[in-house]
């Protein structure tokens, strides 16, 4: 009887050992090497990723040579003002301000880049007129006709553009025009472009294709 019990115990031990070995083969312990250590991401909630850089936008090409357009607009503006009211003695006649042009061109570029939005640059201190017209291509290489069209569109406006164009106080002027957007800036005094305007205008000049 004792021998039978010993044999039974040995068999049960062998069976249990075999089951444990089989179980160990069916469910292997996790291999630590197959699970690399987790590292803290540098893009966590406390440090959001930096936004991607904005896409580079090609400089717009003016419909006409800008200096010719500015001189034509100055003549148009001066003539129209004098027809309405003589120039007061204490005021300067209308004149093209080449130092006002860089900021005018750069805002024209912003409007072209926005492609559908018409807005003012609220950071600058000058009087600013912004316009949009889808059929400006008819005035390509025609500065006199384009200057008149710009003046006329602002004169037909009901948002204060007309009053600014008529005001003799705004004697210093610059204008820029792409194939759909145009910007006029005016001031009572000569202007000095900021460093950012000078740099931006130089970059624009290097990129745009001159009017043939």
KAMO-V208695 format. One line per field, one symbol per residue. ss: DSSP state (~ for helix, > for strand, _ for the rest). A space follows every 50 residues. Layout:
BEGIN
ss->???
END
This chain:
BEGIN
ss->_~~~~~~~~~~~~~~~~~~~~~~~~~_____~~~________________ _______________~~~~~~~~~~~~~~~~~~~__________>>_~~~ ~~~~~~~~~~~~~~____________>>>>>>____~~~___~~~~~~~~ ~~~~~_____~~~~~~_____>>>>>>___>>>>>>>_______~~~~~~ ~~~~~~~_____
END
